[in-house]
Amino acid sequence: MNLSQAYEQWEETTKQQGVQEGVQLERRQVVENLLRFRFGFVDEELSRVVDSLLQLTPEEFTPLCLQLSREDLLARFNSHQ
């Protein structure tokens, strides 16, 4: 493999990683916005739940964010950490 091929491979890998990180950031913002809409704020306790919610698909986390009480969310997801 010559230098230009190695560079092109590195560049493509870097672009893919950037896209994946962008998607994760967007999903985090969606979850935080849902919680902020529901509860008016996202404090430290709720922010710890966000990572657990991000392990779910949007179809799974959206109803949970909109239907479960704050206490139910904390109880359900704090036990998984």
PDB file of N, CA, C and O in Angstrom:
ATOM      1  N   MET A   1       0.864  -1.171   0.000  1.00  0.00           N
ATOM      2  CA  MET A   1       0.000   0.000   0.000  1.00  0.00           C
ATOM      3  C   MET A   1       0.908   1.230   0.000  1.00  0.00           C
ATOM      4  O   MET A   1       1.815   1.347   0.824  1.00  0.00           O
ATOM      5  N   ASN A   2       0.650   2.143  -0.935  1.00  0.00           N
ATOM      6  CA  ASN A   2       1.482   3.348  -0.971  1.00  0.00           C
ATOM      7  C   ASN A   2       0.887   4.432  -0.084  1.00  0.00           C
ATOM      8  O   ASN A   2      -0.203   4.273   0.467  1.00  0.00           O
ATOM      9  N   LEU A   3       1.603   5.517   0.045  1.00  0.00           N
ATOM     10  CA  LEU A   3       1.220   6.587   0.964  1.00  0.00           C
ATOM     11  C   LEU A   3      -0.135   7.194   0.620  1.00  0.00           C
ATOM     12  O   LEU A   3      -0.925   7.472   1.522  1.00  0.00           O
ATOM     13  N   SER A   4      -0.420   7.404  -0.653  1.00  0.00           N
ATOM     14  CA  SER A   4      -1.704   8.029  -1.014  1.00  0.00           C
ATOM     15  C   SER A   4      -2.875   7.091  -0.708  1.00  0.00           C
ATOM     16  O   SER A   4      -3.945   7.548  -0.307  1.00  0.00           O
ATOM     17  N   GLN A   5      -2.676   5.787  -0.894  1.00  0.00           N
ATOM     18  CA  GLN A   5      -3.743   4.838  -0.547  1.00  0.00           C
ATOM     19  C   GLN A   5      -3.987   4.831   0.960  1.00  0.00           C
ATOM     20  O   GLN A   5      -5.132   4.803   1.411  1.00  0.00           O
ATOM     21  N   ALA A   6      -2.914   4.857   1.724  1.00  0.00           N
ATOM     22  CA  ALA A   6      -3.042   4.885   3.183  1.00  0.00           C
ATOM     23  C   ALA A   6      -3.753   6.162   3.623  1.00  0.00           C
ATOM     24  O   ALA A   6      -4.596   6.127   4.519  1.00  0.00           O
ATOM     25  N   TYR A   7      -3.419   7.281   3.000  1.00  0.00           N
ATOM     26  CA  TYR A   7      -4.063   8.551   3.340  1.00  0.00           C
ATOM     27  C   TYR A   7      -5.552   8.509   3.001  1.00  0.00           C
ATOM     28  O   TYR A   7      -6.391   8.933   3.796  1.00  0.00           O
ATOM     29  N   GLU A   8      -5.869   7.997   1.821  1.00  0.00           N
ATOM     30  CA  GLU A   8      -7.278   7.914   1.412  1.00  0.00           C
ATOM     31  C   GLU A   8      -8.066   7.018   2.368  1.00  0.00           C
ATOM     32  O   GLU A   8      -9.204   7.330   2.720  1.00  0.00           O
ATOM     33  N   GLN A   9      -7.467   5.917   2.782  1.00  0.00           N
ATOM     34  CA  GLN A   9      -8.144   5.025   3.727  1.00  0.00           C
ATOM     35  C   GLN A   9      -8.340   5.724   5.076  1.00  0.00           C
ATOM     36  O   GLN A   9      -9.412   5.633   5.675  1.00  0.00           O
ATOM     37  N   TRP A  10      -7.317   6.411   5.544  1.00  0.00           N
ATOM     38  CA  TRP A  10      -7.412   7.158   6.801  1.00  0.00           C
ATOM     39  C   TRP A  10      -8.495   8.229   6.701  1.00  0.00           C
ATOM     40  O   TRP A  10      -9.287   8.406   7.626  1.00  0.00           O
ATOM     41  N   GLU A  11      -8.527   8.942   5.575  1.00  0.00           N
ATOM     42  CA  GLU A  11      -9.500  10.012   5.382  1.00  0.00           C
ATOM     43  C   GLU A  11     -10.929   9.462   5.405  1.00  0.00           C
ATOM     44  O   GLU A  11     -11.807  10.052   6.033  1.00  0.00           O
ATOM     45  N   GLU A  12     -11.167   8.342   4.727  1.00  0.00           N
ATOM     46  CA  GLU A  12     -12.496   7.734   4.699  1.00  0.00           C
ATOM     47  C   GLU A  12     -12.909   7.263   6.094  1.00  0.00           C
ATOM     48  O   GLU A  12     -14.050   7.472   6.507  1.00  0.00           O
ATOM     49  N   THR A  13     -12.000   6.637   6.811  1.00  0.00           N
ATOM     50  CA  THR A  13     -12.281   6.177   8.172  1.00  0.00           C
ATOM     51  C   THR A  13     -12.612   7.357   9.072  1.00  0.00           C
ATOM     52  O   THR A  13     -13.545   7.283   9.873  1.00  0.00           O
ATOM     53  N   THR A  14     -11.864   8.434   8.950  1.00  0.00           N
ATOM     54  CA  THR A  14     -12.097   9.630   9.757  1.00  0.00           C
ATOM     55  C   THR A  14     -13.463  10.235   9.455  1.00  0.00           C
ATOM     56  O   THR A  14     -14.165  10.665  10.370  1.00  0.00           O
ATOM     57  N   LYS A  15     -13.844  10.272   8.184  1.00  0.00           N
ATOM     58  CA  LYS A  15     -15.164  10.802   7.810  1.00  0.00           C
ATOM     59  C   LYS A  15     -16.276   9.944   8.408  1.00  0.00           C
ATOM     60  O   LYS A  15     -17.254  10.472   8.937  1.00  0.00           O
ATOM     61  N   GLN A  16     -16.126   8.627   8.325  1.00  0.00           N
ATOM     62  CA  GLN A  16     -17.148   7.733   8.871  1.00  0.00           C
ATOM     63  C   GLN A  16     -17.289   7.906  10.378  1.00  0.00           C
ATOM     64  O   GLN A  16     -18.400   7.909  10.907  1.00  0.00           O
ATOM     65  N   GLN A  17     -16.160   8.049  11.066  1.00  0.00           N
ATOM     66  CA  GLN A  17     -16.211   8.255  12.514  1.00  0.00           C
ATOM     67  C   GLN A  17     -16.903   9.571  12.839  1.00  0.00           C
ATOM     68  O   GLN A  17     -17.677   9.645  13.794  1.00  0.00           O
ATOM     69  N   GLY A  18     -16.635  10.604  12.059  1.00  0.00           N
ATOM     70  CA  GLY A  18     -17.274  11.900  12.270  1.00  0.00           C
ATOM     71  C   GLY A  18     -18.779  11.823  12.092  1.00  0.00           C
ATOM     72  O   GLY A  18     -19.533  12.420  12.860  1.00  0.00           O
ATOM     73  N   VAL A  19     -19.216  11.088  11.080  1.00  0.00           N
ATOM     74  CA  VAL A  19     -20.650  10.918  10.839  1.00  0.00           C
ATOM     75  C   VAL A  19     -21.287  10.177  12.009  1.00  0.00           C
ATOM     76  O   VAL A  19     -22.349  10.574  12.490  1.00  0.00           O
ATOM     77  N   GLN A  20     -20.645   9.102  12.472  1.00  0.00           N
ATOM     78  CA  GLN A  20     -21.188   8.333  13.593  1.00  0.00           C
ATOM     79  C   GLN A  20     -21.274   9.179  14.853  1.00  0.00           C
ATOM     80  O   GLN A  20     -22.263   9.107  15.583  1.00  0.00           O
ATOM     81  N   GLU A  21     -20.251   9.979  15.115  1.00  0.00           N
ATOM     82  CA  GLU A  21     -20.267  10.844  16.295  1.00  0.00           C
ATOM     83  C   GLU A  21     -21.365  11.896  16.163  1.00  0.00           C
ATOM     84  O   GLU A  21     -22.012  12.248  17.149  1.00  0.00           O
ATOM     85  N   GLY A  22     -21.573  12.396  14.954  1.00  0.00           N
ATOM     86  CA  GLY A  22     -22.635  13.375  14.725  1.00  0.00           C
ATOM     87  C   GLY A  22     -24.010  12.782  14.980  1.00  0.00           C
ATOM     88  O   GLY A  22     -24.875  13.437  15.563  1.00  0.00           O
ATOM     89  N   VAL A  23     -24.212  11.554  14.550  1.00  0.00           N
ATOM     90  CA  VAL A  23     -25.491  10.867  14.771  1.00  0.00           C
ATOM     91  C   VAL A  23     -25.715  10.662  16.265  1.00  0.00           C
ATOM     92  O   VAL A  23     -26.821  10.880  16.761  1.00  0.00           O
ATOM     93  N   GLN A  24     -24.686  10.248  16.980  1.00  0.00           N
ATOM     94  CA  GLN A  24     -24.814  10.044  18.426  1.00  0.00           C
ATOM     95  C   GLN A  24     -25.138  11.357  19.135  1.00  0.00           C
ATOM     96  O   GLN A  24     -25.955  11.381  20.055  1.00  0.00           O
ATOM     97  N   LEU A  25     -24.502  12.444  18.710  1.00  0.00           N
ATOM     98  CA  LEU A  25     -24.766  13.746  19.312  1.00  0.00           C
ATOM     99  C   LEU A  25     -26.204  14.178  19.046  1.00  0.00           C
ATOM    100  O   LEU A  25     -26.867  14.708  19.937  1.00  0.00           O
ATOM    101  N   GLU A  26     -26.688  13.955  17.831  1.00  0.00           N
ATOM    102  CA  GLU A  26     -28.074  14.303  17.495  1.00  0.00           C
ATOM    103  C   GLU A  26     -29.052  13.482  18.328  1.00  0.00           C
ATOM    104  O   GLU A  26     -30.040  14.017  18.830  1.00  0.00           O
ATOM    105  N   ARG A  27     -28.787  12.199  18.477  1.00  0.00           N
ATOM    106  CA  ARG A  27     -29.675  11.353  19.282  1.00  0.00           C
ATOM    107  C   ARG A  27     -29.680  11.805  20.731  1.00  0.00           C
ATOM    108  O   ARG A  27     -30.733  11.835  21.368  1.00  0.00           O
ATOM    109  N   ARG A  28     -28.507  12.160  21.263  1.00  0.00           N
ATOM    110  CA  ARG A  28     -28.424  12.670  22.640  1.00  0.00           C
ATOM    111  C   ARG A  28     -29.270  13.924  22.781  1.00  0.00           C
ATOM    112  O   ARG A  28     -29.993  14.084  23.765  1.00  0.00           O
ATOM    113  N   GLN A  29     -29.181  14.812  21.802  1.00  0.00           N
ATOM    114  CA  GLN A  29     -29.957  16.052  21.860  1.00  0.00           C
ATOM    115  C   GLN A  29     -31.448  15.765  21.807  1.00  0.00           C
ATOM    116  O   GLN A  29     -32.229  16.434  22.484  1.00  0.00           O
ATOM    117  N   VAL A  30     -31.853  14.788  21.018  1.00  0.00           N
ATOM    118  CA  VAL A  30     -33.271  14.418  20.944  1.00  0.00           C
ATOM    119  C   VAL A  30     -33.758  13.923  22.298  1.00  0.00           C
ATOM    120  O   VAL A  30     -34.806  14.357  22.775  1.00  0.00           O
ATOM    121  N   VAL A  31     -33.009  13.020  22.924  1.00  0.00           N
ATOM    122  CA  VAL A  31     -33.408  12.474  24.224  1.00  0.00           C
ATOM    123  C   VAL A  31     -33.467  13.587  25.268  1.00  0.00           C
ATOM    124  O   VAL A  31     -34.431  13.682  26.028  1.00  0.00           O
ATOM    125  N   GLU A  32     -32.437  14.425  25.302  1.00  0.00           N
ATOM    126  CA  GLU A  32     -32.425  15.518  26.276  1.00  0.00           C
ATOM    127  C   GLU A  32     -33.577  16.483  26.028  1.00  0.00           C
ATOM    128  O   GLU A  32     -34.172  16.985  26.982  1.00  0.00           O
ATOM    129  N   ASN A  33     -33.903  16.751  24.767  1.00  0.00           N
ATOM    130  CA  ASN A  33     -35.035  17.641  24.461  1.00  0.00           C
ATOM    131  C   ASN A  33     -36.362  17.024  24.887  1.00  0.00           C
ATOM    132  O   ASN A  33     -37.239  17.725  25.392  1.00  0.00           O
ATOM    133  N   LEU A  34     -36.515  15.718  24.686  1.00  0.00           N
ATOM    134  CA  LEU A  34     -37.741  15.049  25.136  1.00  0.00           C
ATOM    135  C   LEU A  34     -37.890  15.151  26.651  1.00  0.00           C
ATOM    136  O   LEU A  34     -38.971  15.443  27.161  1.00  0.00           O
ATOM    137  N   LEU A  35     -36.798  14.908  27.357  1.00  0.00           N
ATOM    138  CA  LEU A  35     -36.851  15.004  28.822  1.00  0.00           C
ATOM    139  C   LEU A  35     -37.090  16.441  29.270  1.00  0.00           C
ATOM    140  O   LEU A  35     -37.840  16.678  30.218  1.00  0.00           O
ATOM    141  N   ARG A  36     -36.465  17.391  28.604  1.00  0.00           N
ATOM    142  CA  ARG A  36     -36.658  18.807  28.945  1.00  0.00           C
ATOM    143  C   ARG A  36     -38.113  19.218  28.680  1.00  0.00           C
ATOM    144  O   ARG A  36     -38.708  19.947  29.473  1.00  0.00           O
ATOM    145  N   PHE A  37     -38.680  18.749  27.568  1.00  0.00           N
ATOM    146  CA  PHE A  37     -40.089  19.033  27.252  1.00  0.00           C
ATOM    147  C   PHE A  37     -41.000  18.453  28.327  1.00  0.00           C
ATOM    148  O   PHE A  37     -41.949  19.099  28.769  1.00  0.00           O
ATOM    149  N   ARG A  38     -40.699  17.236  28.736  1.00  0.00           N
ATOM    150  CA  ARG A  38     -41.558  16.541  29.692  1.00  0.00           C
ATOM    151  C   ARG A  38     -41.445  17.096  31.108  1.00  0.00           C
ATOM    152  O   ARG A  38     -42.452  17.268  31.794  1.00  0.00           O
ATOM    153  N   PHE A  39     -40.201  17.379  31.550  1.00  0.00           N
ATOM    154  CA  PHE A  39     -39.987  17.736  32.945  1.00  0.00           C
ATOM    155  C   PHE A  39     -39.541  19.183  33.158  1.00  0.00           C
ATOM    156  O   PHE A  39     -39.419  19.635  34.296  1.00  0.00           O
ATOM    157  N   GLY A  40     -39.298  19.902  32.072  1.00  0.00           N
ATOM    158  CA  GLY A  40     -38.932  21.312  32.176  1.00  0.00           C
ATOM    159  C   GLY A  40     -37.445  21.552  32.340  1.00  0.00           C
ATOM    160  O   GLY A  40     -36.990  22.689  32.218  1.00  0.00           O
ATOM    161  N   PHE A  41     -36.683  20.515  32.611  1.00  0.00           N
ATOM    162  CA  PHE A  41     -35.236  20.636  32.813  1.00  0.00           C
ATOM    163  C   PHE A  41     -34.624  19.239  32.778  1.00  0.00           C
ATOM    164  O   PHE A  41     -35.323  18.234  32.902  1.00  0.00           O
ATOM    165  N   VAL A  42     -33.321  19.200  32.610  1.00  0.00           N
ATOM    166  CA  VAL A  42     -32.573  17.948  32.724  1.00  0.00           C
ATOM    167  C   VAL A  42     -31.487  18.187  33.759  1.00  0.00           C
ATOM    168  O   VAL A  42     -30.471  18.824  33.478  1.00  0.00           O
ATOM    169  N   ASP A  43     -31.713  17.672  34.949  1.00  0.00           N
ATOM    170  CA  ASP A  43     -30.727  17.835  36.020  1.00  0.00           C
ATOM    171  C   ASP A  43     -29.721  16.688  35.980  1.00  0.00           C
ATOM    172  O   ASP A  43     -29.729  15.873  35.057  1.00  0.00           O
ATOM    173  N   GLU A  44     -28.870  16.637  36.972  1.00  0.00           N
ATOM    174  CA  GLU A  44     -27.813  15.624  37.011  1.00  0.00           C
ATOM    175  C   GLU A  44     -28.374  14.204  37.029  1.00  0.00           C
ATOM    176  O   GLU A  44     -27.841  13.318  36.361  1.00  0.00           O
ATOM    177  N   GLU A  45     -29.448  13.985  37.791  1.00  0.00           N
ATOM    178  CA  GLU A  45     -30.040  12.643  37.862  1.00  0.00           C
ATOM    179  C   GLU A  45     -30.569  12.199  36.502  1.00  0.00           C
ATOM    180  O   GLU A  45     -30.304  11.081  36.060  1.00  0.00           O
ATOM    181  N   LEU A  46     -31.320  13.084  35.839  1.00  0.00           N
ATOM    182  CA  LEU A  46     -31.862  12.728  34.529  1.00  0.00           C
ATOM    183  C   LEU A  46     -30.755  12.580  33.491  1.00  0.00           C
ATOM    184  O   LEU A  46     -30.853  11.730  32.607  1.00  0.00           O
ATOM    185  N   SER A  47     -29.716  13.384  33.582  1.00  0.00           N
ATOM    186  CA  SER A  47     -28.641  13.277  32.598  1.00  0.00           C
ATOM    187  C   SER A  47     -27.935  11.925  32.698  1.00  0.00           C
ATOM    188  O   SER A  47     -27.395  11.443  31.702  1.00  0.00           O
ATOM    189  N   ARG A  48     -27.929  11.306  33.875  1.00  0.00           N
ATOM    190  CA  ARG A  48     -27.344   9.965  34.012  1.00  0.00           C
ATOM    191  C   ARG A  48     -28.188   8.904  33.319  1.00  0.00           C
ATOM    192  O   ARG A  48     -27.668   7.855  32.939  1.00  0.00           O
ATOM    193  N   VAL A  49     -29.471   9.159  33.151  1.00  0.00           N
ATOM    194  CA  VAL A  49     -30.380   8.225  32.490  1.00  0.00           C
ATOM    195  C   VAL A  49     -30.217   8.280  30.970  1.00  0.00           C
ATOM    196  O   VAL A  49     -30.521   7.312  30.272  1.00  0.00           O
ATOM    197  N   VAL A  50     -29.741   9.409  30.465  1.00  0.00           N
ATOM    198  CA  VAL A  50     -29.652   9.615  29.018  1.00  0.00           C
ATOM    199  C   VAL A  50     -28.810   8.534  28.348  1.00  0.00           C
ATOM    200  O   VAL A  50     -29.216   7.999  27.316  1.00  0.00           O
ATOM    201  N   ASP A  51     -27.655   8.200  28.905  1.00  0.00           N
ATOM    202  CA  ASP A  51     -26.802   7.178  28.297  1.00  0.00           C
ATOM    203  C   ASP A  51     -27.518   5.836  28.180  1.00  0.00           C
ATOM    204  O   ASP A  51     -27.364   5.131  27.183  1.00  0.00           O
ATOM    205  N   SER A  52     -28.286   5.492  29.180  1.00  0.00           N
ATOM    206  CA  SER A  52     -29.049   4.238  29.124  1.00  0.00           C
ATOM    207  C   SER A  52     -30.127   4.310  28.053  1.00  0.00           C
ATOM    208  O   SER A  52     -30.342   3.343  27.321  1.00  0.00           O
ATOM    209  N   LEU A  53     -30.795   5.432  27.959  1.00  0.00           N
ATOM    210  CA  LEU A  53     -31.826   5.595  26.929  1.00  0.00           C
ATOM    211  C   LEU A  53     -31.237   5.524  25.527  1.00  0.00           C
ATOM    212  O   LEU A  53     -31.891   5.046  24.600  1.00  0.00           O
ATOM    213  N   LEU A  54     -30.007   5.995  25.368  1.00  0.00           N
ATOM    214  CA  LEU A  54     -29.371   5.976  24.052  1.00  0.00           C
ATOM    215  C   LEU A  54     -29.018   4.568  23.582  1.00  0.00           C
ATOM    216  O   LEU A  54     -28.702   4.372  22.409  1.00  0.00           O
ATOM    217  N   GLN A  55     -29.068   3.601  24.467  1.00  0.00           N
ATOM    218  CA  GLN A  55     -28.840   2.215  24.075  1.00  0.00           C
ATOM    219  C   GLN A  55     -30.065   1.640  23.364  1.00  0.00           C
ATOM    220  O   GLN A  55     -29.982   0.591  22.726  1.00  0.00           O
ATOM    221  N   LEU A  56     -31.193   2.326  23.474  1.00  0.00           N
ATOM    222  CA  LEU A  56     -32.449   1.893  22.854  1.00  0.00           C
ATOM    223  C   LEU A  56     -32.624   2.553  21.497  1.00  0.00           C
ATOM    224  O   LEU A  56     -31.959   3.543  21.192  1.00  0.00           O
ATOM    225  N   THR A  57     -33.509   2.012  20.692  1.00  0.00           N
ATOM    226  CA  THR A  57     -33.858   2.639  19.424  1.00  0.00           C
ATOM    227  C   THR A  57     -34.769   3.837  19.699  1.00  0.00           C
ATOM    228  O   THR A  57     -35.383   3.909  20.763  1.00  0.00           O
ATOM    229  N   PRO A  58     -34.864   4.774  18.757  1.00  0.00           N
ATOM    230  CA  PRO A  58     -35.791   5.896  18.943  1.00  0.00           C
ATOM    231  C   PRO A  58     -37.233   5.436  19.177  1.00  0.00           C
ATOM    232  O   PRO A  58     -37.979   6.068  19.926  1.00  0.00           O
ATOM    233  N   GLU A  59     -37.614   4.344  18.536  1.00  0.00           N
ATOM    234  CA  GLU A  59     -38.972   3.819  18.728  1.00  0.00           C
ATOM    235  C   GLU A  59     -39.187   3.330  20.163  1.00  0.00           C
ATOM    236  O   GLU A  59     -40.311   3.324  20.664  1.00  0.00           O
ATOM    237  N   GLU A  60     -38.102   2.923  20.812  1.00  0.00           N
ATOM    238  CA  GLU A  60     -38.201   2.454  22.195  1.00  0.00           C
ATOM    239  C   GLU A  60     -38.066   3.594  23.194  1.00  0.00           C
ATOM    240  O   GLU A  60     -38.814   3.645  24.170  1.00  0.00           O
ATOM    241  N   PHE A  61     -37.111   4.524  22.967  1.00  0.00           N
ATOM    242  CA  PHE A  61     -36.890   5.552  23.986  1.00  0.00           C
ATOM    243  C   PHE A  61     -37.918   6.675  23.958  1.00  0.00           C
ATOM    244  O   PHE A  61     -38.170   7.288  24.995  1.00  0.00           O
ATOM    245  N   THR A  62     -38.519   6.965  22.811  1.00  0.00           N
ATOM    246  CA  THR A  62     -39.468   8.076  22.736  1.00  0.00           C
ATOM    247  C   THR A  62     -40.672   7.873  23.646  1.00  0.00           C
ATOM    248  O   THR A  62     -40.979   8.761  24.441  1.00  0.00           O
ATOM    249  N   PRO A  63     -41.371   6.735  23.563  1.00  0.00           N
ATOM    250  CA  PRO A  63     -42.514   6.569  24.469  1.00  0.00           C
ATOM    251  C   PRO A  63     -42.115   6.560  25.941  1.00  0.00           C
ATOM    252  O   PRO A  63     -42.856   7.055  26.790  1.00  0.00           O
ATOM    253  N   LEU A  64     -40.942   5.995  26.246  1.00  0.00           N
ATOM    254  CA  LEU A  64     -40.499   5.986  27.633  1.00  0.00           C
ATOM    255  C   LEU A  64     -40.309   7.402  28.155  1.00  0.00           C
ATOM    256  O   LEU A  64     -40.714   7.724  29.272  1.00  0.00           O
ATOM    257  N   CYS A  65     -39.687   8.247  27.332  1.00  0.00           N
ATOM    258  CA  CYS A  65     -39.463   9.642  27.742  1.00  0.00           C
ATOM    259  C   CYS A  65     -40.769  10.401  27.917  1.00  0.00           C
ATOM    260  O   CYS A  65     -40.874  11.277  28.776  1.00  0.00           O
ATOM    261  N   LEU A  66     -41.753  10.066  27.110  1.00  0.00           N
ATOM    262  CA  LEU A  66     -43.006  10.819  27.138  1.00  0.00           C
ATOM    263  C   LEU A  66     -44.049  10.236  28.087  1.00  0.00           C
ATOM    264  O   LEU A  66     -44.986  10.938  28.470  1.00  0.00           O
ATOM    265  N   GLN A  67     -43.909   8.977  28.473  1.00  0.00           N
ATOM    266  CA  GLN A  67     -44.950   8.348  29.278  1.00  0.00           C
ATOM    267  C   GLN A  67     -44.545   8.061  30.719  1.00  0.00           C
ATOM    268  O   GLN A  67     -45.370   8.175  31.626  1.00  0.00           O
ATOM    269  N   LEU A  68     -43.280   7.688  30.942  1.00  0.00           N
ATOM    270  CA  LEU A  68     -42.881   7.346  32.303  1.00  0.00           C
ATOM    271  C   LEU A  68     -42.683   8.598  33.143  1.00  0.00           C
ATOM    272  O   LEU A  68     -42.249   9.637  32.645  1.00  0.00           O
ATOM    273  N   SER A  69     -43.003   8.484  34.400  1.00  0.00           N
ATOM    274  CA  SER A  69     -42.740   9.596  35.319  1.00  0.00           C
ATOM    275  C   SER A  69     -41.238   9.704  35.543  1.00  0.00           C
ATOM    276  O   SER A  69     -40.478   8.787  35.228  1.00  0.00           O
ATOM    277  N   ARG A  70     -40.833  10.824  36.083  1.00  0.00           N
ATOM    278  CA  ARG A  70     -39.421  11.031  36.408  1.00  0.00           C
ATOM    279  C   ARG A  70     -38.920   9.919  37.332  1.00  0.00           C
ATOM    280  O   ARG A  70     -37.838   9.367  37.128  1.00  0.00           O
ATOM    281  N   GLU A  71     -39.708   9.605  38.333  1.00  0.00           N
ATOM    282  CA  GLU A  71     -39.326   8.579  39.299  1.00  0.00           C
ATOM    283  C   GLU A  71     -39.199   7.207  38.638  1.00  0.00           C
ATOM    284  O   GLU A  71     -38.288   6.439  38.948  1.00  0.00           O
ATOM    285  N   ASP A  72     -40.130   6.907  37.718  1.00  0.00           N
ATOM    286  CA  ASP A  72     -40.072   5.618  37.021  1.00  0.00           C
ATOM    287  C   ASP A  72     -38.848   5.528  36.114  1.00  0.00           C
ATOM    288  O   ASP A  72     -38.198   4.485  36.048  1.00  0.00           O
ATOM    289  N   LEU A  73     -38.531   6.622  35.414  1.00  0.00           N
ATOM    290  CA  LEU A  73     -37.331   6.637  34.576  1.00  0.00           C
ATOM    291  C   LEU A  73     -36.078   6.411  35.415  1.00  0.00           C
ATOM    292  O   LEU A  73     -35.220   5.600  35.065  1.00  0.00           O
ATOM    293  N   LEU A  74     -35.983   7.135  36.524  1.00  0.00           N
ATOM    294  CA  LEU A  74     -34.820   6.997  37.395  1.00  0.00           C
ATOM    295  C   LEU A  74     -34.711   5.584  37.967  1.00  0.00           C
ATOM    296  O   LEU A  74     -33.624   5.008  38.005  1.00  0.00           O
ATOM    297  N   ALA A  75     -35.818   5.040  38.404  1.00  0.00           N
ATOM    298  CA  ALA A  75     -35.805   3.700  38.974  1.00  0.00           C
ATOM    299  C   ALA A  75     -35.450   2.650  37.922  1.00  0.00           C
ATOM    300  O   ALA A  75     -34.694   1.718  38.198  1.00  0.00           O
ATOM    301  N   ARG A  76     -35.987   2.803  36.739  1.00  0.00           N
ATOM    302  CA  ARG A  76     -35.745   1.813  35.675  1.00  0.00           C
ATOM    303  C   ARG A  76     -34.315   1.832  35.185  1.00  0.00           C
ATOM    304  O   ARG A  76     -33.721   0.775  34.972  1.00  0.00           O
ATOM    305  N   PHE A  77     -33.747   3.020  35.002  1.00  0.00           N
ATOM    306  CA  PHE A  77     -32.442   3.110  34.360  1.00  0.00           C
ATOM    307  C   PHE A  77     -31.287   3.285  35.326  1.00  0.00           C
ATOM    308  O   PHE A  77     -30.153   2.975  34.962  1.00  0.00           O
ATOM    309  N   ASN A  78     -31.511   3.757  36.515  1.00  0.00           N
ATOM    310  CA  ASN A  78     -30.411   3.840  37.470  1.00  0.00           C
ATOM    311  C   ASN A  78     -30.012   2.470  37.981  1.00  0.00           C
ATOM    312  O   ASN A  78     -28.876   2.273  38.412  1.00  0.00           O
ATOM    313  N   SER A  79     -30.934   1.524  37.937  1.00  0.00           N
ATOM    314  CA  SER A  79     -30.611   0.165  38.391  1.00  0.00           C
ATOM    315  C   SER A  79     -29.710  -0.551  37.388  1.00  0.00           C
ATOM    316  O   SER A  79     -29.081  -1.549  37.739  1.00  0.00           O
ATOM    317  N   HIS A  80     -29.634  -0.062  36.138  1.00  0.00           N
ATOM    318  CA  HIS A  80     -28.806  -0.694  35.100  1.00  0.00           C
ATOM    319  C   HIS A  80     -27.377  -0.193  35.109  1.00  0.00           C
ATOM    320  O   HIS A  80     -26.552  -0.684  34.340  1.00  0.00           O
ATOM    321  N   GLN A  81     -27.063   0.769  35.956  1.00  0.00           N
ATOM    322  CA  GLN A  81     -25.720   1.351  35.940  1.00  0.00           C
ATOM    323  C   GLN A  81     -24.851   0.783  37.018  1.00  0.00           C
ATOM    324  O   GLN A  81     -23.688   1.168  37.140  1.00  0.00           O
TER     325      GLN A  81
END
